[in-house]
Amino acid sequence: MNCKYCHKPIGVFRSLKDRQYCSDAHSAAGRTSSARALRELGEFDYSTVASWDSPDEVVEPVAKQPASNVASTATVLVLLALGGALVLSLDYPGDDANGAPETADRRPGWLSQQTSSLLNHLPKGSPTIELRSDFVSSNLRGWQAAAASASTGWTINNGLLRPGGLRIWSDSKSLADYRFQFEGRIENTSVNWAIRAGDHRNFYATKLMLSGRGNSSVTELVRFSMIGGKETRRVRLPLPISLDEKAFYNYEIRAIGDRFVTIVGGRVIDTFRDPRLRTGGVGFFSEGSERASIRWAKVTVGDDFVEKLRGFLTFGLILPPME
């Protein structure tokens, strides 16, 4: 089978996860209708998205009862378990020539040994680190405010965070490459976030803004850098996408080296490159009358697919545990 985006063959292990695209980048690219964004994302060479194929792309808000990943994970596990049953049926000889059942300590079959050996020789990925905050309590100790403004107007009410002045998620400050995800809603003007924030004087900031109402509403993205406490490189980009006022959306920001991509509701809305800040965490902020609600936030680092695959196969009784 070939990738629907680049038309190259999909690897055996990738096909266990995705039978349509050869990589996560091409999977994300295949879901957006922007030809330029597709090319840039596919090559992992990000720059500002300046052209769009569709004049008005509708972005889907989060459902009232968000679907979980249980179904997709369960599908993978079922397929692997079925594969395990097939392998066991092929490897397991049953009774011996004299009619006596084989002993329980039989060594794994040839296919199991070969698959285990192959996985052991694949390069190891970095271990996965996941930070998550659901804002179920009013405790904001994990979110660091600037020393000069300890009271920054942040509130938590009914599981929703409403940011004020910039606070940085302390546990993320030492990170470099990661995925920053959150579920947010614009209540007035914009929802704002920061990435690669080493402190309150050095970070990249983005605002997704709505102006006007109803059919006359306009969606814009404002992005700027704060370097040494001085704002630089502010850009304002009109976005031909439709957002429902006061609806929750899933946001995802990927930081990889000097490359950054912003995805809202599964749509790539902005990409850029900037080599100045190589490490730093994530944060939220509001300015003036801006107001937004955040339901949860998550930062993910690393993705050791080989270890995940080994875990699934071991669970499916195909492979022996690592010694």
C-alpha positions in Angstrom: 0.0 0.0 0.0 1.2 3.5 -0.8 0.9 6.8 1.1 -2.1 8.9 -0.1 0.1 12.1 0.2 3.6 11.2 -1.2 2.6 7.9 -2.9 5.6 6.1 -1.5 5.2 2.6 0.1 4.0 2.6 3.7 6.3 0.6 6.0 5.2 -2.6 7.7 5.2 -1.2 11.2 3.7 2.1 10.1 0.8 0.2 8.5 -0.1 -1.2 11.9 -0.8 2.4 13.0 -2.0 4.0 9.8 -2.7 2.3 6.5 -3.2 5.6 4.6 -0.2 7.8 5.3 3.5 6.9 5.8 4.1 9.4 8.6 2.3 11.6 11.1 3.4 14.7 9.2 1.8 13.4 5.9 -1.3 12.3 7.8 -1.7 15.9 9.1 -0.9 17.3 5.7 -3.5 15.1 4.0 -6.3 16.5 6.2 -5.8 20.1 5.1 -7.0 21.6 1.8 -4.2 24.2 1.6 -1.8 23.0 -1.2 1.0 25.2 0.1 0.6 24.0 3.7 0.6 20.4 2.4 3.9 20.8 0.6 5.5 22.6 3.6 4.3 20.2 6.2 5.2 17.2 4.1 8.8 18.5 3.8 8.9 19.7 7.4 10.0 23.0 6.1 7.6 25.5 7.6 7.0 29.1 6.6 4.0 31.4 6.8 0.9 30.0 5.0 0.2 32.8 2.5 -2.1 31.0 0.0 -5.2 28.8 0.4 -7.2 26.7 -2.0 -10.5 27.2 -0.3 -11.9 30.7 0.3 -13.7 29.7 3.5 -12.7 26.5 5.4 -15.0 25.4 8.2 -13.2 24.2 11.3 -15.1 21.7 13.4 -15.6 22.6 17.1 -15.2 20.1 19.9 -18.4 18.1 20.5 -20.2 18.6 23.7 -19.1 15.1 24.7 -15.7 14.8 23.1 -14.9 11.4 21.6 -11.9 9.6 23.2 -9.1 7.6 21.6 -10.4 4.5 23.2 -12.1 3.3 20.0 -9.0 3.6 17.8 -6.7 2.1 20.5 -9.2 -0.8 20.9 -9.2 -1.4 17.2 -5.4 -1.6 17.2 -5.4 -4.0 20.1 -8.1 -6.2 18.6 -6.2 -6.5 15.3 -3.0 -7.3 17.1 -4.7 -9.8 19.3 -6.2 -11.5 16.3 -2.8 -11.5 14.7 -1.4 -13.1 17.9 -4.0 -15.8 17.8 -3.1 -16.5 14.2 0.6 -16.7 14.9 0.0 -18.9 17.9 -2.2 -21.2 15.8 0.6 -21.5 13.2 3.4 -21.9 15.8 1.7 -24.2 18.3 2.0 -27.8 17.3 -0.6 -29.3 19.7 0.0 -32.9 20.7 3.2 -34.6 19.8 3.5 -37.7 17.7 2.6 -40.0 20.6 -0.5 -38.0 21.4 0.9 -36.3 24.5 0.3 -32.6 24.9 3.4 -30.4 24.7 4.8 -29.0 28.0 3.8 -25.5 29.0 7.4 -24.2 29.0 7.7 -24.5 25.2 10.0 -21.8 23.7 8.4 -19.2 21.4 8.0 -20.2 17.7 10.2 -19.1 14.9 8.0 -16.2 13.8 7.9 -14.8 17.3 11.6 -15.0 17.7 12.3 -13.3 14.3 9.8 -10.5 15.0 11.3 -9.9 18.5 14.8 -9.8 17.0 13.7 -7.3 14.4 12.2 -5.0 17.0 15.4 -5.2 19.2 17.5 -4.0 16.3 15.3 -0.9 15.4 16.6 2.4 16.8 15.2 3.5 20.1 13.1 6.6 20.3 13.1 9.0 23.1 10.9 8.1 26.1 7.5 9.7 26.1 6.9 12.5 28.6 3.4 13.8 29.1 2.3 16.8 31.2 -1.4 17.4 31.7 -3.5 19.9 33.6 -7.3 19.6 33.8 -7.8 22.7 36.0 -10.0 20.9 38.4 -8.7 22.9 41.3 -7.8 26.5 41.9 -4.2 25.6 42.6 -1.9 27.5 40.1 1.4 26.7 41.7 2.6 24.9 38.6 2.0 28.0 36.5 4.7 30.6 37.1 3.9 34.3 36.9 6.4 37.1 36.4 8.1 38.1 39.7 6.8 41.7 39.4 3.2 40.6 38.9 2.3 37.8 41.3 -1.4 38.6 40.9 -2.1 38.2 37.2 -5.9 37.9 37.0 -6.0 34.1 36.5 -9.1 32.4 37.7 -10.4 28.8 37.6 -14.1 28.2 37.8 -16.1 25.0 37.1 -13.0 23.4 35.6 -12.3 26.3 33.2 -9.2 28.4 33.3 -9.4 32.0 32.4 -5.9 33.4 31.9 -4.7 36.9 32.7 -1.1 38.1 32.5 1.4 35.6 31.1 2.1 32.5 33.3 4.5 29.7 32.2 3.9 26.0 32.9 6.9 25.5 35.2 7.4 21.8 34.4 7.7 22.6 30.7 10.4 25.3 30.9 13.3 23.0 30.2 11.8 21.3 27.2 12.8 21.8 23.5 10.8 19.8 21.0 7.2 19.0 21.9 3.5 19.0 21.1 1.4 21.6 23.0 -2.3 20.7 23.0 -5.3 22.3 24.7 -9.0 22.8 24.4 -10.0 26.4 24.3 -12.8 28.9 23.7 -12.7 32.5 22.7 -15.1 34.5 25.0 -14.0 37.9 24.0 -11.6 38.8 21.1 -9.0 36.1 21.3 -7.3 33.1 22.8 -3.6 33.6 23.4 -0.7 31.2 24.1 3.1 31.2 24.4 5.7 28.6 23.4 9.5 28.2 23.9 9.1 30.4 26.9 12.3 30.2 29.0 11.1 33.1 31.1 8.8 36.1 30.8 11.2 38.0 28.7 11.8 35.4 26.0 9.0 33.5 24.2 7.0 33.2 21.0 3.4 34.4 21.3 0.3 33.7 19.2 -3.2 35.2 19.3 -6.1 33.7 17.4 -8.6 36.5 17.1 -12.3 36.9 16.2 -13.7 40.3 15.2 -17.2 41.1 14.2 -20.2 38.9 14.7 -22.2 36.3 12.7 -21.6 36.3 8.9 -19.4 39.4 9.2 -16.9 37.9 11.7 -13.3 37.8 10.6 -10.6 35.4 11.9 -7.0 36.6 12.2 -3.8 35.2 13.7 -1.3 37.6 15.3 2.1 36.2 16.1 5.2 37.9 17.6 8.4 37.2 19.4 9.6 38.5 22.8 13.4 38.5 22.9 15.1 40.0 25.9 11.9 41.8 26.9 11.5 43.5 23.5 8.8 42.6 21.0 10.0 41.7 17.5 8.6 40.3 14.3 4.9 40.9 14.8 2.8 39.7 11.9 -1.0 39.8 11.4 -2.5 37.1 9.1 -6.1 37.0 7.9 -7.3 33.4 8.0 -10.0 32.2 5.6 -11.5 29.8 8.1 -14.9 29.9 9.9 -15.0 29.6 13.7 -18.1 29.4 15.8 -18.2 32.1 18.4 -17.8 30.8 21.9 -17.3 27.2 20.7 -14.5 25.0 22.1 -11.8 23.9 19.7 -8.8 21.6 19.9 -5.5 23.4 19.5 -2.2 21.8 18.7 1.2 23.6 18.4 4.2 21.5 17.3 7.7 22.8 18.1 10.5 20.9 16.3 13.9 22.6 16.2 13.4 26.0 14.5 10.1 25.0 13.0 6.6 25.5 14.3 3.1 24.6 13.1 -0.3 25.5 14.5 -3.3 23.3 14.0 -6.9 24.2 15.0 -9.6 21.6 14.7 -7.4 19.5 12.5 -6.6 22.4 10.1 -3.1 23.7 9.6 -3.5 27.5 10.1 0.0 28.7 10.5 3.6 27.6 10.0 6.8 29.5 10.6 10.6 29.2 11.3 12.6 31.0 14.0 16.0 29.7 15.3 16.4 32.1 18.2 14.8 30.2 21.0 15.7 26.5 21.2 14.2 25.6 24.6 11.4 26.9 26.7 8.0 25.9 28.0 4.4 26.8 27.2 1.9 29.3 28.8 -1.3 31.3 28.4 -2.0 35.0 28.6 -4.7 37.7 28.0 -4.3 41.4 27.4 -6.8 44.2 27.9 -10.4 43.0 27.4 -9.3 39.7 25.8 -10.9 36.7 27.4 -10.7 33.0 26.8 -11.5 29.7 28.6 -9.2 26.7 28.7 -10.6 23.3 29.6 -7.4 21.3 29.7 -3.7 21.5 28.5 -1.2 18.9 27.6 2.5 18.8 26.6 3.9 15.6 25.0 7.6 15.0 24.4 8.9 11.9 22.5 7.1 9.0 20.9 8.9 5.6 21.1 6.7 3.7 18.6 8.9 0.6 18.8 8.3 0.3 22.6 4.5 0.9 22.0 4.5 -1.8 19.3 6.4 -4.3 21.6 3.9 -3.6 24.4 0.9 -4.3 22.0 2.5 -7.4 20.6 3.4 -8.8 24.0 -0.1 -8.1 25.2 -1.3 -10.0 22.1 0.9 -12.9 23.2 2.9 -12.8 20.0 6.2 -11.8 21.5 8.0 -12.8 24.7 8.8 -10.0 27.2 12.2 -8.4 26.9 14.8 -10.2 29.1 
